[in-house]
Amino acid sequence: MNPPPENKLHASRKMPFLARFWRDSPLLVMVAPTVIILLLFTYVPLLGSVIAFMDYVPFLGFTGSEWVGWANFTSLFSDSAFWTALWNTAQITFLQIVLFFPVPILLAVLLNTVALPMAKKFVQSVIYLPHFLSWVIIVALFQQILGGGGVVNRFLLTHGMTPFEVMSNPDIFKLLLTTQAIWKDAGWGTIIFLAAIAAINPGLYEAATIDGAGTWQRFWHVTLPGMRPIIVLMLILRLGDALTVGFEQILLQRDAVGPGAAEVLDTFTYFNGVVDGSWGTATAAGLLKGIVSLLLVLAANKLAHRLGEEGVYRR
């Protein structure tokens, strides 16, 4: 009889460090490149956040630039363009969570109901394909279809109807961004949810069918509870990335609708730092964005614990 997992964990902790290190050395070697890349390109650059408290001049470096304390944050909060960017970011984030986040879940559930394996693989290949296209190609496709001289407007003009402008309309720009994101990445997002559905015990569906449960009841009482931990985890991770709403996508279309509708925190940071050379203000905006994202993750994870889920990490 195998010992309980708790006893195995306790026995593993009692092993000497060198013994555990030697035992797990193949796994450590496998993960080492990822850890090194993460350190070099994620954690080491965080040291540059000190620029937010300096009047940074690239030619003088960290040691030669003047320390200004909270002056960059004061300048940031007094800039109306920053508040416009923050408000636009919040609006796009809300639309993407409400409209984009449920789509991969629904697609995964629908794909799971496809009985023919060949048909299922074909549909998966079709909906995965847009993920591998760059935003340059996707924006160009939307321009060719919905732009002023696009296919749709040419069809309307040919049939005597009034054309409409989508790509340069500031009023619907945020909805357009969400639609583009859904078309590009919703199919790719189904992968993890399909894996979650595949992990559900088939016996639960058989028992529910024997008890007289219909399709909707099996989905509500078997599929959805089985997917709930993954849904909660993905939602928490999405909130952590909530203030990042697509830099390349927005930068390519910003001039068409103007900064009033398209300026977000990422483009604000880019134009203030890289273009205008206000490195301190741009870094302050980026640092503020990171802090808010961290707080959102912690708050969402705390809420997940209260709902009985593990979230990103256990209590």
ROTI-318274 format. One record per residue (C-alpha): residue number from 1; residue in one letter; x, y, z. Coordinates in steps of 0.05 Angstrom, whole numbers, always signed. Layout:
% residues N
<r pos="NUM" code="a" c1="X" c2="Y" c3="Z"/>
...
This chain:
% residues 315
<r pos="1" code="m" c1="+0" c2="+0" c3="+0"/>
<r pos="2" code="n" c1="+28" c2="+68" c3="-21"/>
<r pos="3" code="p" c1="+38" c2="+120" c3="+34"/>
<r pos="4" code="p" c1="-7" c2="+182" c3="+33"/>
<r pos="5" code="p" c1="+20" c2="+243" c3="-6"/>
<r pos="6" code="e" c1="+29" c2="+280" c3="+60"/>
<r pos="7" code="n" c1="+77" c2="+227" c3="+85"/>
<r pos="8" code="k" c1="+116" c2="+228" c3="+20"/>
<r pos="9" code="l" c1="+124" c2="+303" c3="+25"/>
<r pos="10" code="h" c1="+146" c2="+298" c3="+97"/>
<r pos="11" code="a" c1="+197" c2="+244" c3="+80"/>
<r pos="12" code="s" c1="+223" c2="+286" c3="+22"/>
<r pos="13" code="r" c1="+234" c2="+345" c3="+67"/>
<r pos="14" code="k" c1="+274" c2="+302" c3="+116"/>
<r pos="15" code="m" c1="+324" c2="+283" c3="+61"/>
<r pos="16" code="p" c1="+390" c2="+321" c3="+62"/>
<r pos="17" code="f" c1="+395" c2="+380" c3="+15"/>
<r pos="18" code="l" c1="+450" c2="+349" c3="-27"/>
<r pos="19" code="a" c1="+411" c2="+285" c3="-35"/>
<r pos="20" code="r" c1="+349" c2="+323" c3="-58"/>
<r pos="21" code="f" c1="+393" c2="+366" c3="-104"/>
<r pos="22" code="w" c1="+424" c2="+304" c3="-136"/>
<r pos="23" code="r" c1="+357" c2="+270" c3="-142"/>
<r pos="24" code="d" c1="+325" c2="+331" c3="-177"/>
<r pos="25" code="s" c1="+387" c2="+351" c3="-217"/>
<r pos="26" code="p" c1="+357" c2="+330" c3="-285"/>
<r pos="27" code="l" c1="+297" c2="+374" c3="-273"/>
<r pos="28" code="l" c1="+341" c2="+431" c3="-248"/>
<r pos="29" code="v" c1="+383" c2="+427" c3="-311"/>
<r pos="30" code="m" c1="+320" c2="+429" c3="-354"/>
<r pos="31" code="v" c1="+292" c2="+491" c3="-319"/>
<r pos="32" code="a" c1="+359" c2="+528" c3="-313"/>
<r pos="33" code="p" c1="+357" c2="+563" c3="-381"/>
<r pos="34" code="t" c1="+287" c2="+589" c3="-367"/>
<r pos="35" code="v" c1="+308" c2="+615" c3="-299"/>
<r pos="36" code="i" c1="+369" c2="+649" c3="-328"/>
<r pos="37" code="i" c1="+328" c2="+682" c3="-383"/>
<r pos="38" code="l" c1="+276" c2="+704" c3="-332"/>
<r pos="39" code="l" c1="+329" c2="+735" c3="-288"/>
<r pos="40" code="l" c1="+365" c2="+771" c3="-344"/>
<r pos="41" code="f" c1="+305" c2="+798" c3="-381"/>
<r pos="42" code="t" c1="+253" c2="+807" c3="-326"/>
<r pos="43" code="y" c1="+284" c2="+816" c3="-257"/>
<r pos="44" code="v" c1="+350" c2="+850" c3="-273"/>
<r pos="45" code="p" c1="+315" c2="+905" c3="-315"/>
<r pos="46" code="l" c1="+272" c2="+920" c3="-254"/>
<r pos="47" code="l" c1="+333" c2="+955" c3="-225"/>
<r pos="48" code="g" c1="+322" c2="+1009" c3="-277"/>
<r pos="49" code="s" c1="+259" c2="+1030" c3="-240"/>
<r pos="50" code="v" c1="+303" c2="+1076" c3="-199"/>
<r pos="51" code="i" c1="+300" c2="+1123" c3="-260"/>
<r pos="52" code="a" c1="+230" c2="+1142" c3="-236"/>
<r pos="53" code="f" c1="+263" c2="+1180" c3="-179"/>
<r pos="54" code="m" c1="+317" c2="+1213" c3="-221"/>
<r pos="55" code="d" c1="+325" c2="+1266" c3="-274"/>
<r pos="56" code="y" c1="+356" c2="+1213" c3="-317"/>
<r pos="57" code="v" c1="+403" c2="+1230" c3="-373"/>
<r pos="58" code="p" c1="+428" c2="+1170" c3="-413"/>
<r pos="59" code="f" c1="+496" c2="+1200" c3="-425"/>
<r pos="60" code="l" c1="+507" c2="+1211" c3="-351"/>
<r pos="61" code="g" c1="+481" c2="+1144" c3="-329"/>
<r pos="62" code="f" c1="+453" c2="+1125" c3="-260"/>
<r pos="63" code="t" c1="+511" c2="+1155" c3="-221"/>
<r pos="64" code="g" c1="+513" c2="+1221" c3="-258"/>
<r pos="65" code="s" c1="+439" c2="+1237" c3="-262"/>
<r pos="66" code="e" c1="+407" c2="+1281" c3="-209"/>
<r pos="67" code="w" c1="+362" c2="+1250" c3="-156"/>
<r pos="68" code="v" c1="+294" c2="+1286" c3="-156"/>
<r pos="69" code="g" c1="+252" c2="+1242" c3="-109"/>
<r pos="70" code="w" c1="+178" c2="+1245" c3="-123"/>
<r pos="71" code="a" c1="+182" c2="+1302" c3="-174"/>
<r pos="72" code="n" c1="+170" c2="+1255" c3="-233"/>
<r pos="73" code="f" c1="+107" c2="+1228" c3="-201"/>
<r pos="74" code="t" c1="+82" c2="+1299" c3="-186"/>
<r pos="75" code="s" c1="+94" c2="+1317" c3="-259"/>
<r pos="76" code="l" c1="+59" c2="+1253" c3="-281"/>
<r pos="77" code="f" c1="-4" c2="+1265" c3="-239"/>
<r pos="78" code="s" c1="-9" c2="+1337" c3="-264"/>
<r pos="79" code="d" c1="-7" c2="+1315" c3="-337"/>
<r pos="80" code="s" c1="-77" c2="+1310" c3="-367"/>
<r pos="81" code="a" c1="-50" c2="+1263" c3="-421"/>
<r pos="82" code="f" c1="-32" c2="+1212" c3="-367"/>
<r pos="83" code="w" c1="-103" c2="+1212" c3="-340"/>
<r pos="84" code="t" c1="-131" c2="+1205" c3="-411"/>
<r pos="85" code="a" c1="-84" c2="+1146" c3="-422"/>
<r pos="86" code="l" c1="-105" c2="+1115" c3="-356"/>
<r pos="87" code="w" c1="-179" c2="+1123" c3="-371"/>
<r pos="88" code="n" c1="-171" c2="+1093" c3="-441"/>
<r pos="89" code="t" c1="-132" c2="+1035" c3="-412"/>
<r pos="90" code="a" c1="-186" c2="+1022" c3="-360"/>
<r pos="91" code="q" c1="-241" c2="+1023" c3="-413"/>
<r pos="92" code="i" c1="-204" c2="+975" c3="-460"/>
<r pos="93" code="t" c1="-188" c2="+929" c3="-401"/>
<r pos="94" code="f" c1="-261" c2="+927" c3="-381"/>
<r pos="95" code="l" c1="-283" c2="+911" c3="-452"/>
<r pos="96" code="q" c1="-231" c2="+856" c3="-460"/>
<r pos="97" code="i" c1="-249" c2="+823" c3="-394"/>
<r pos="98" code="v" c1="-324" c2="+826" c3="-407"/>
<r pos="99" code="l" c1="-324" c2="+810" c3="-482"/>
<r pos="100" code="f" c1="-258" c2="+774" c3="-496"/>
<r pos="101" code="f" c1="-246" c2="+731" c3="-435"/>
<r pos="102" code="p" c1="-309" c2="+687" c3="-440"/>
<r pos="103" code="v" c1="-299" c2="+673" c3="-515"/>
<r pos="104" code="p" c1="-243" c2="+621" c3="-508"/>
<r pos="105" code="i" c1="-284" c2="+585" c3="-454"/>
<r pos="106" code="l" c1="-345" c2="+581" c3="-499"/>
<r pos="107" code="l" c1="-303" c2="+559" c3="-559"/>
<r pos="108" code="a" c1="-270" c2="+504" c3="-517"/>
<r pos="109" code="v" c1="-338" c2="+479" c3="-495"/>
<r pos="110" code="l" c1="-365" c2="+479" c3="-566"/>
<r pos="111" code="l" c1="-302" c2="+445" c3="-593"/>
<r pos="112" code="n" c1="-309" c2="+392" c3="-540"/>
<r pos="113" code="t" c1="-377" c2="+374" c3="-567"/>
<r pos="114" code="v" c1="-351" c2="+360" c3="-638"/>
<r pos="115" code="a" c1="-354" c2="+284" c3="-646"/>
<r pos="116" code="l" c1="-312" c2="+276" c3="-710"/>
<r pos="117" code="p" c1="-237" c2="+280" c3="-693"/>
<r pos="118" code="m" c1="-219" c2="+304" c3="-763"/>
<r pos="119" code="a" c1="-271" c2="+360" c3="-760"/>
<r pos="120" code="k" c1="-248" c2="+380" c3="-691"/>
<r pos="121" code="k" c1="-175" c2="+384" c3="-713"/>
<r pos="122" code="f" c1="-194" c2="+424" c3="-775"/>
<r pos="123" code="v" c1="-233" c2="+475" c3="-734"/>
<r pos="124" code="q" c1="-177" c2="+480" c3="-683"/>
<r pos="125" code="s" c1="-126" c2="+493" c3="-738"/>
<r pos="126" code="v" c1="-170" c2="+548" c3="-769"/>
<r pos="127" code="i" c1="-181" c2="+585" c3="-704"/>
<r pos="128" code="y" c1="-108" c2="+578" c3="-681"/>
<r pos="129" code="l" c1="-80" c2="+608" c3="-746"/>
<r pos="130" code="p" c1="-93" c2="+683" c3="-731"/>
<r pos="131" code="h" c1="-51" c2="+678" c3="-668"/>
<r pos="132" code="f" c1="+12" c2="+669" c3="-711"/>
<r pos="133" code="l" c1="-1" c2="+731" c3="-753"/>
<r pos="134" code="s" c1="+31" c2="+796" c3="-733"/>
<r pos="135" code="w" c1="-10" c2="+857" c3="-715"/>
<r pos="136" code="v" c1="+15" c2="+891" c3="-778"/>
<r pos="137" code="i" c1="-19" c2="+839" c3="-821"/>
<r pos="138" code="i" c1="-82" c2="+838" c3="-779"/>
<r pos="139" code="v" c1="-91" c2="+913" c3="-779"/>
<r pos="140" code="a" c1="-79" c2="+913" c3="-854"/>
<r pos="141" code="l" c1="-132" c2="+860" c3="-863"/>
<r pos="142" code="f" c1="-183" c2="+899" c3="-822"/>
<r pos="143" code="q" c1="-164" c2="+962" c3="-862"/>
<r pos="144" code="q" c1="-176" c2="+926" c3="-928"/>
<r pos="145" code="i" c1="-244" c2="+901" c3="-904"/>
<r pos="146" code="l" c1="-272" c2="+956" c3="-859"/>
<r pos="147" code="g" c1="-230" c2="+1017" c3="-880"/>
<r pos="148" code="g" c1="-256" c2="+1076" c3="-920"/>
<r pos="149" code="g" c1="-236" c2="+1043" c3="-985"/>
<r pos="150" code="g" c1="-246" c2="+973" c3="-960"/>
<r pos="151" code="v" c1="-288" c2="+916" c3="-988"/>
<r pos="152" code="v" c1="-349" c2="+931" c3="-946"/>
<r pos="153" code="n" c1="-353" c2="+1005" c3="-964"/>
<r pos="154" code="r" c1="-341" c2="+991" c3="-1037"/>
<r pos="155" code="f" c1="-398" c2="+941" c3="-1036"/>
<r pos="156" code="l" c1="-444" c2="+993" c3="-1002"/>
<r pos="157" code="l" c1="-425" c2="+1046" c3="-1053"/>
<r pos="158" code="t" c1="-437" c2="+999" c3="-1111"/>
<r pos="159" code="h" c1="-507" c2="+984" c3="-1086"/>
<r pos="160" code="g" c1="-525" c2="+1056" c3="-1073"/>
<r pos="161" code="m" c1="-519" c2="+1053" c3="-997"/>
<r pos="162" code="t" c1="-483" c2="+1101" c3="-950"/>
<r pos="163" code="p" c1="-413" c2="+1077" c3="-930"/>
<r pos="164" code="f" c1="-390" c2="+1080" c3="-858"/>
<r pos="165" code="e" c1="-322" c2="+1089" c3="-828"/>
<r pos="166" code="v" c1="-298" c2="+1040" c3="-776"/>
<r pos="167" code="m" c1="-222" c2="+1043" c3="-775"/>
<r pos="168" code="s" c1="-218" c2="+1118" c3="-762"/>
<r pos="169" code="n" c1="-279" c2="+1127" c3="-717"/>
<r pos="170" code="p" c1="-257" c2="+1146" c3="-647"/>
<r pos="171" code="d" c1="-325" c2="+1129" c3="-617"/>
<r pos="172" code="i" c1="-319" c2="+1055" c3="-633"/>
<r pos="173" code="f" c1="-244" c2="+1048" c3="-632"/>
<r pos="174" code="k" c1="-241" c2="+1011" c3="-565"/>
<r pos="175" code="l" c1="-294" c2="+962" c3="-589"/>
<r pos="176" code="l" c1="-254" c2="+953" c3="-653"/>
<r pos="177" code="l" c1="-191" c2="+936" c3="-612"/>
<r pos="178" code="t" c1="-230" c2="+883" c3="-573"/>
<r pos="179" code="t" c1="-258" c2="+853" c3="-637"/>
<r pos="180" code="q" c1="-189" c2="+848" c3="-667"/>
<r pos="181" code="a" c1="-162" c2="+816" c3="-603"/>
<r pos="182" code="i" c1="-218" c2="+765" c3="-604"/>
<r pos="183" code="w" c1="-206" c2="+747" c3="-677"/>
<r pos="184" code="k" c1="-131" c2="+739" c3="-665"/>
<r pos="185" code="d" c1="-125" c2="+705" c3="-598"/>
<r pos="186" code="a" c1="-191" c2="+674" c3="-577"/>
<r pos="187" code="g" c1="-177" c2="+609" c3="-614"/>
<r pos="188" code="w" c1="-107" c2="+603" c3="-584"/>
<r pos="189" code="g" c1="-136" c2="+615" c3="-515"/>
<r pos="190" code="t" c1="-180" c2="+553" c3="-521"/>
<r pos="191" code="i" c1="-119" c2="+507" c3="-513"/>
<r pos="192" code="i" c1="-115" c2="+511" c3="-438"/>
<r pos="193" code="f" c1="-190" c2="+506" c3="-429"/>
<r pos="194" code="l" c1="-194" c2="+445" c3="-473"/>
<r pos="195" code="a" c1="-140" c2="+414" c3="-429"/>
<r pos="196" code="a" c1="-182" c2="+430" c3="-368"/>
<r pos="197" code="i" c1="-243" c2="+397" c3="-399"/>
<r pos="198" code="a" c1="-202" c2="+336" c3="-419"/>
<r pos="199" code="a" c1="-181" c2="+328" c3="-346"/>
<r pos="200" code="i" c1="-253" c2="+321" c3="-322"/>
<r pos="201" code="n" c1="-271" c2="+249" c3="-303"/>
<r pos="202" code="p" c1="-315" c2="+220" c3="-359"/>
<r pos="203" code="g" c1="-351" c2="+180" c3="-305"/>
<r pos="204" code="l" c1="-383" c2="+244" c3="-280"/>
<r pos="205" code="y" c1="-416" c2="+255" c3="-347"/>
<r pos="206" code="e" c1="-440" c2="+183" c3="-349"/>
<r pos="207" code="a" c1="-469" c2="+189" c3="-279"/>
<r pos="208" code="a" c1="-503" c2="+254" c3="-296"/>
<r pos="209" code="t" c1="-533" c2="+224" c3="-359"/>
<r pos="210" code="i" c1="-559" c2="+164" c3="-320"/>
<r pos="211" code="d" c1="-591" c2="+212" c3="-271"/>
<r pos="212" code="g" c1="-627" c2="+245" c3="-329"/>
<r pos="213" code="a" c1="-585" c2="+307" c3="-337"/>
<r pos="214" code="g" c1="-591" c2="+342" c3="-404"/>
<r pos="215" code="t" c1="-536" c2="+376" c3="-444"/>
<r pos="216" code="w" c1="-544" c2="+443" c3="-408"/>
<r pos="217" code="q" c1="-547" c2="+409" c3="-339"/>
<r pos="218" code="r" c1="-484" c2="+369" c3="-353"/>
<r pos="219" code="f" c1="-449" c2="+433" c3="-374"/>
<r pos="220" code="w" c1="-472" c2="+471" c3="-312"/>
<r pos="221" code="h" c1="-461" c2="+417" c3="-260"/>
<r pos="222" code="v" c1="-401" c2="+378" c3="-289"/>
<r pos="223" code="t" c1="-363" c2="+417" c3="-342"/>
<r pos="224" code="l" c1="-365" c2="+486" c3="-310"/>
<r pos="225" code="p" c1="-345" c2="+463" c3="-240"/>
<r pos="226" code="g" c1="-288" c2="+423" c3="-270"/>
<r pos="227" code="m" c1="-263" c2="+483" c3="-308"/>
<r pos="228" code="r" c1="-273" c2="+533" c3="-251"/>
<r pos="229" code="p" c1="-202" c2="+528" c3="-221"/>
<r pos="230" code="i" c1="-171" c2="+542" c3="-288"/>
<r pos="231" code="i" c1="-220" c2="+597" c3="-304"/>
<r pos="232" code="v" c1="-205" c2="+631" c3="-237"/>
<r pos="233" code="l" c1="-130" c2="+623" c3="-248"/>
<r pos="234" code="m" c1="-132" c2="+652" c3="-318"/>
<r pos="235" code="l" c1="-176" c2="+710" c3="-295"/>
<r pos="236" code="i" c1="-126" c2="+727" c3="-241"/>
<r pos="237" code="l" c1="-68" c2="+725" c3="-290"/>
<r pos="238" code="r" c1="-109" c2="+768" c3="-339"/>
<r pos="239" code="l" c1="-120" c2="+820" c3="-284"/>
<r pos="240" code="g" c1="-45" c2="+821" c3="-271"/>
<r pos="241" code="d" c1="-36" c2="+838" c3="-345"/>
<r pos="242" code="a" c1="-98" c2="+882" c3="-347"/>
<r pos="243" code="l" c1="-62" c2="+948" c3="-358"/>
<r pos="244" code="t" c1="-25" c2="+919" c3="-418"/>
<r pos="245" code="v" c1="-77" c2="+924" c3="-473"/>
<r pos="246" code="g" c1="-36" c2="+915" c3="-536"/>
<r pos="247" code="f" c1="+21" c2="+964" c3="-551"/>
<r pos="248" code="e" c1="+34" c2="+945" c3="-623"/>
<r pos="249" code="q" c1="-39" c2="+939" c3="-640"/>
<r pos="250" code="i" c1="-55" c2="+1008" c3="-614"/>
<r pos="251" code="l" c1="+9" c2="+1042" c3="-639"/>
<r pos="252" code="l" c1="-8" c2="+1020" c3="-711"/>
<r pos="253" code="q" c1="-77" c2="+1052" c3="-707"/>
<r pos="254" code="r" c1="-65" c2="+1111" c3="-660"/>
<r pos="255" code="d" c1="-56" c2="+1163" c3="-715"/>
<r pos="256" code="a" c1="-121" c2="+1144" c3="-749"/>
<r pos="257" code="v" c1="-165" c2="+1161" c3="-688"/>
<r pos="258" code="g" c1="-120" c2="+1209" c3="-649"/>
<r pos="259" code="p" c1="-88" c2="+1203" c3="-580"/>
<r pos="260" code="g" c1="-152" c2="+1224" c3="-546"/>
<r pos="261" code="a" c1="-183" c2="+1156" c3="-562"/>
<r pos="262" code="a" c1="-122" c2="+1113" c3="-571"/>
<r pos="263" code="e" c1="-71" c2="+1136" c3="-519"/>
<r pos="264" code="v" c1="-59" c2="+1082" c3="-467"/>
<r pos="265" code="l" c1="-6" c2="+1074" c3="-413"/>
<r pos="266" code="d" c1="+41" c2="+1036" c3="-458"/>
<r pos="267" code="t" c1="+39" c2="+1087" c3="-514"/>
<r pos="268" code="f" c1="+43" c2="+1144" c3="-463"/>
<r pos="269" code="t" c1="+106" c2="+1113" c3="-435"/>
<r pos="270" code="y" c1="+135" c2="+1102" c3="-505"/>
<r pos="271" code="f" c1="+123" c2="+1172" c3="-530"/>
<r pos="272" code="n" c1="+146" c2="+1206" c3="-466"/>
<r pos="273" code="g" c1="+207" c2="+1163" c3="-456"/>
<r pos="274" code="v" c1="+234" c2="+1139" c3="-523"/>
<r pos="275" code="v" c1="+207" c2="+1195" c3="-568"/>
<r pos="276" code="d" c1="+210" c2="+1257" c3="-522"/>
<r pos="277" code="g" c1="+266" c2="+1235" c3="-476"/>
<r pos="278" code="s" c1="+227" c2="+1245" c3="-411"/>
<r pos="279" code="w" c1="+256" c2="+1182" c3="-382"/>
<r pos="280" code="g" c1="+238" c2="+1197" c3="-310"/>
<r pos="281" code="t" c1="+165" c2="+1210" c3="-323"/>
<r pos="282" code="a" c1="+158" c2="+1150" c3="-370"/>
<r pos="283" code="t" c1="+191" c2="+1104" c3="-319"/>
<r pos="284" code="a" c1="+145" c2="+1132" c3="-264"/>
<r pos="285" code="a" c1="+85" c2="+1114" c3="-308"/>
<r pos="286" code="g" c1="+112" c2="+1044" c3="-320"/>
<r pos="287" code="l" c1="+128" c2="+1034" c3="-246"/>
<r pos="288" code="l" c1="+58" c2="+1057" c3="-226"/>
<r pos="289" code="k" c1="+29" c2="+1009" c3="-277"/>
<r pos="290" code="g" c1="+68" c2="+951" c3="-248"/>
<r pos="291" code="i" c1="+47" c2="+967" c3="-176"/>
<r pos="292" code="v" c1="-26" c2="+971" c3="-195"/>
<r pos="293" code="s" c1="-21" c2="+905" c3="-233"/>
<r pos="294" code="l" c1="+11" c2="+871" c3="-172"/>
<r pos="295" code="l" c1="-44" c2="+897" c3="-127"/>
<r pos="296" code="l" c1="-97" c2="+871" c3="-175"/>
<r pos="297" code="v" c1="-66" c2="+802" c3="-174"/>
<r pos="298" code="l" c1="-61" c2="+801" c3="-98"/>
<r pos="299" code="a" c1="-133" c2="+825" c3="-90"/>
<r pos="300" code="a" c1="-160" c2="+776" c3="-141"/>
<r pos="301" code="n" c1="-121" c2="+719" c3="-110"/>
<r pos="302" code="k" c1="-148" c2="+737" c3="-41"/>
<r pos="303" code="l" c1="-219" c2="+736" c3="-69"/>
<r pos="304" code="a" c1="-205" c2="+668" c3="-101"/>
<r pos="305" code="h" c1="-185" c2="+641" c3="-33"/>
<r pos="306" code="r" c1="-249" c2="+666" c3="-3"/>
<r pos="307" code="l" c1="-288" c2="+630" c3="-58"/>
<r pos="308" code="g" c1="-252" c2="+565" c3="-42"/>
<r pos="309" code="e" c1="-203" c2="+565" c3="-100"/>
<r pos="310" code="e" c1="-127" c2="+561" c3="-97"/>
<r pos="311" code="g" c1="-114" c2="+618" c3="-145"/>
<r pos="312" code="v" c1="-42" c2="+632" c3="-165"/>
<r pos="313" code="y" c1="-14" c2="+608" c3="-99"/>
<r pos="314" code="r" c1="-41" c2="+574" c3="-37"/>
<r pos="315" code="r" c1="-53" c2="+609" c3="+29"/>
